Amino acid sequence: MASLQDTLQLNNQAVVLHHSDNLAQAAKAYHESLSFFKRLLKECYHHNQGIALSTVTQYECFHTAAPTNAQRDVSTQSDDEPFVYQSALILQETQSYLHNTQAMTIYCAGVVFNTAILHHRQAIKTGSSASLDRAAKLYEASLQLVLGQHIPAGSNSTVSLIAMAASNNLAQIELEKGLVCQACRRLQFLKILIQSLQHIVTRIFTMDEFQGMLSNTLSAESVTASPAA
């Protein structure tokens, strides 16, 4: 059975493939990494069905679907469109101060989040609505994993990054689908996170990424402030 170090390395190899636009191979590597994490989680929980294990099991099927080219029914991203975070996470064994199940859950959330970005990127490139749907479900799963651990976001950079970036990206998908009220609520949550985590935001995001997410929250405010038609 693969060790934690081997499993993290597999994710990190997938990130290299991901950023090289070898999305099909990256998807396979992410899926294999998640499968190893699932086994490690079973050991952590001693065969009890914890929230992390059940969430990973529920969404594991979305990792098996490699990105495919599809009919262009979703707009490709341009410079004047809302910001979408697209940098996959390199995972390192730095969560040792946490309870074992919490650390393993954060690692799993990172892999799920990376796979969400992969499918979101594919949707932007090809217009695949199926990839967009997978991305939305995986972003939601990554949020469930990090927020369900009740670890203060400011105390863990990985939790903070996933909470903010997944909220931002999921809101953009919801806007794409016409779920304006739902997206605005999510962006309001993102604004609260940004305000409460100002002391670490510039350490985990580039200035362009930070400004992009902040701009999205301001756009949501303008939508909610607009009078009804």
C-alpha positions as CSV (number, residue, x, y, z in Angstrom):
1,M,0.0,0.0,0.0
2,A,1.2,3.5,-0.8
3,S,2.5,5.7,2.0
4,L,1.2,9.2,2.6
5,Q,4.4,10.6,1.1
6,D,3.9,8.5,-2.1
7,T,0.3,9.6,-2.3
8,L,1.2,13.3,-2.0
9,Q,3.9,12.8,-4.6
10,L,1.3,11.3,-7.0
11,N,-0.9,14.4,-6.6
12,N,2.1,16.6,-7.3
13,Q,3.0,14.7,-10.4
14,A,-0.6,15.2,-11.6
15,V,-0.2,19.0,-11.0
16,V,2.8,19.1,-13.4
17,L,0.7,17.2,-16.0
18,H,-2.2,19.5,-15.3
19,H,-0.2,22.7,-15.8
20,S,1.3,21.2,-19.0
21,D,-2.3,20.9,-20.3
22,N,-2.0,17.1,-20.3
23,L,-5.4,17.0,-18.7
24,A,-6.4,13.4,-19.4
25,Q,-3.3,12.0,-17.8
26,A,-3.6,14.5,-14.9
27,A,-7.2,13.3,-14.3
28,K,-6.0,9.7,-14.0
29,A,-3.2,10.6,-11.6
30,Y,-5.6,12.7,-9.4
31,H,-8.0,9.8,-9.3
32,E,-5.3,7.3,-8.3
33,S,-4.1,9.7,-5.6
34,L,-7.7,10.1,-4.3
35,S,-8.1,6.3,-4.2
36,F,-5.0,6.0,-2.1
37,F,-6.2,8.7,0.2
38,K,-9.5,6.9,0.6
39,R,-7.6,3.8,1.9
40,L,-5.6,6.0,4.3
41,L,-8.8,7.6,5.5
42,K,-10.4,4.2,6.2
43,E,-7.4,3.5,8.5
44,C,-7.7,6.8,10.2
45,Y,-11.4,6.3,10.9
46,H,-10.9,2.6,11.9
47,H,-13.7,1.7,9.4
48,N,-16.2,4.3,10.8
49,Q,-17.9,6.4,8.1
50,G,-16.6,9.8,8.9
51,I,-17.7,12.9,6.9
52,A,-14.4,13.0,4.9
53,L,-14.6,9.4,3.9
54,S,-18.2,9.5,2.9
55,T,-17.7,12.7,0.9
56,V,-14.7,11.3,-0.9
57,T,-16.6,8.1,-1.7
58,Q,-19.6,10.1,-3.0
59,Y,-17.6,12.2,-5.4
60,E,-14.9,9.7,-6.4
61,C,-16.8,8.9,-9.6
62,F,-16.2,12.4,-10.9
63,H,-12.4,11.7,-11.0
64,T,-12.8,8.8,-13.3
65,A,-14.2,10.9,-16.1
66,A,-11.2,12.2,-18.1
67,P,-11.8,15.6,-19.8
68,T,-13.1,15.3,-23.3
69,N,-13.6,17.8,-26.1
70,A,-17.3,18.7,-26.4
71,Q,-19.6,21.0,-28.3
72,R,-18.8,24.6,-27.4
73,D,-21.9,25.4,-25.3
74,V,-20.1,27.3,-22.5
75,S,-18.3,30.6,-23.2
76,T,-14.5,30.4,-23.3
77,Q,-12.8,32.8,-20.8
78,S,-11.4,36.1,-22.0
79,D,-9.6,39.0,-20.3
80,D,-12.8,40.9,-19.5
81,E,-14.6,38.0,-17.8
82,P,-14.8,37.4,-14.1
83,F,-11.7,36.0,-12.5
84,V,-11.4,32.2,-12.2
85,Y,-8.7,30.7,-10.0
86,Q,-6.8,28.0,-12.1
87,S,-3.6,27.1,-10.2
88,A,-3.6,23.5,-8.9
89,L,-2.1,22.9,-5.4
90,I,1.2,21.2,-4.6
91,L,0.6,19.2,-1.4
92,Q,3.3,18.8,1.2
93,E,3.4,16.8,4.4
94,T,3.0,19.8,6.7
95,Q,-0.2,19.1,8.6
96,S,1.4,17.0,11.4
97,Y,0.2,19.3,14.2
98,L,-3.4,18.4,13.3
99,H,-5.3,15.3,14.3
100,N,-4.5,12.5,11.8
101,T,-8.1,12.5,10.3
102,Q,-8.1,16.2,10.0
103,A,-4.7,16.3,8.2
104,M,-5.8,13.5,5.8
105,T,-9.0,15.3,5.1
106,I,-7.2,18.4,4.1
107,Y,-5.0,16.5,1.8
108,C,-8.1,14.9,0.2
109,A,-9.7,18.3,-0.2
110,G,-6.6,19.4,-2.0
111,V,-6.9,16.6,-4.6
112,V,-10.6,17.1,-5.0
113,F,-10.1,20.8,-5.5
114,N,-7.3,20.2,-8.0
115,T,-9.6,17.9,-10.0
116,A,-12.3,20.6,-9.9
117,I,-9.9,23.1,-11.4
118,L,-8.9,20.6,-14.1
119,H,-12.6,20.1,-15.2
120,H,-13.2,23.9,-14.9
121,R,-10.2,24.6,-17.1
122,Q,-11.5,22.1,-19.6
123,A,-14.9,23.8,-19.6
124,I,-13.3,27.1,-20.3
125,K,-11.1,25.7,-23.1
126,T,-13.7,23.6,-24.9
127,G,-17.1,24.8,-23.8
128,S,-18.0,21.4,-22.2
129,S,-21.1,21.7,-20.0
130,A,-20.3,18.2,-18.6
131,S,-16.9,19.4,-17.4
132,L,-18.5,22.5,-15.9
133,D,-21.0,20.3,-14.0
134,R,-18.2,18.1,-12.7
135,A,-16.2,21.1,-11.6
136,A,-19.2,22.5,-9.6
137,K,-19.8,19.2,-7.8
138,L,-16.1,18.8,-7.0
139,Y,-15.7,22.4,-5.7
140,E,-18.7,21.8,-3.5
141,A,-17.1,18.6,-2.2
142,S,-13.8,20.3,-1.5
143,L,-15.7,23.0,0.5
144,Q,-17.6,20.3,2.5
145,L,-14.3,18.7,3.3
146,V,-12.4,21.8,4.6
147,L,-15.4,23.5,6.2
148,G,-16.6,20.3,7.8
149,Q,-13.4,20.0,9.8
150,H,-14.1,23.2,11.8
151,I,-10.4,24.2,11.5
152,P,-10.2,28.1,11.5
153,A,-9.3,29.0,8.0
154,G,-6.7,31.5,9.2
155,S,-4.8,28.8,11.0
156,N,-4.1,26.7,7.9
157,S,-3.1,28.1,4.5
158,T,-4.4,25.1,2.5
159,V,-7.8,25.4,4.2
160,S,-7.9,29.1,3.6
161,L,-6.9,28.8,-0.1
162,I,-9.5,26.1,-0.8
163,A,-12.3,27.9,1.0
164,M,-11.7,31.2,-0.9
165,A,-10.8,29.9,-4.3
166,A,-13.5,27.2,-4.4
167,S,-16.1,29.7,-3.3
168,N,-15.0,32.1,-6.0
169,N,-15.0,29.5,-8.8
170,L,-18.2,27.9,-7.8
171,A,-19.9,31.3,-7.8
172,Q,-18.7,31.9,-11.3
173,I,-20.2,28.6,-12.4
174,E,-23.5,29.4,-10.7
175,L,-23.6,32.8,-12.5
176,E,-22.9,30.9,-15.8
177,K,-26.0,28.8,-15.0
178,G,-28.1,31.7,-14.1
179,L,-28.2,31.0,-10.4
180,V,-27.6,34.7,-9.6
181,C,-28.9,34.8,-6.0
182,Q,-27.0,31.7,-5.0
183,A,-23.8,33.0,-6.6
184,C,-24.2,36.4,-4.8
185,R,-24.6,34.7,-1.5
186,R,-21.4,32.7,-2.1
187,L,-19.5,35.8,-3.1
188,Q,-20.7,37.6,0.0
189,F,-19.3,34.6,2.0
190,L,-16.0,35.0,0.0
191,K,-15.9,38.7,0.9
192,I,-16.2,37.9,4.6
193,L,-13.3,35.4,4.2
194,I,-11.2,38.0,2.5
195,Q,-11.8,40.6,5.2
196,S,-11.1,38.1,8.0
197,L,-8.0,36.7,6.4
198,Q,-6.3,39.9,5.1
199,H,-3.2,39.0,7.1
200,I,-2.5,35.9,5.1
201,V,-4.3,36.5,1.7
202,T,-1.2,38.0,0.1
203,R,0.9,35.0,1.2
204,I,-1.3,32.4,-0.5
205,F,-2.5,34.3,-3.6
206,T,-0.7,36.5,-6.1
207,M,-1.8,40.1,-6.2
208,D,-3.6,39.5,-9.5
209,E,-5.5,36.5,-8.0
210,F,-6.5,38.5,-4.9
211,Q,-7.6,41.5,-7.0
212,G,-9.6,39.2,-9.2
213,M,-11.5,37.6,-6.4
214,L,-12.1,41.0,-4.7
215,S,-13.4,42.4,-8.0
216,N,-15.8,39.4,-8.2
217,T,-17.2,40.2,-4.8
218,L,-17.7,43.9,-5.7
219,S,-19.5,42.8,-8.9
220,A,-21.9,40.8,-6.7
221,E,-22.6,43.8,-4.5
222,S,-23.5,45.8,-7.6
223,V,-25.9,43.1,-8.7
224,T,-27.6,42.8,-5.3
225,A,-27.8,46.6,-5.1
226,S,-29.5,47.0,-8.5
227,P,-33.2,47.7,-8.4
228,A,-35.5,45.0,-9.6
229,A,-36.5,45.2,-13.2
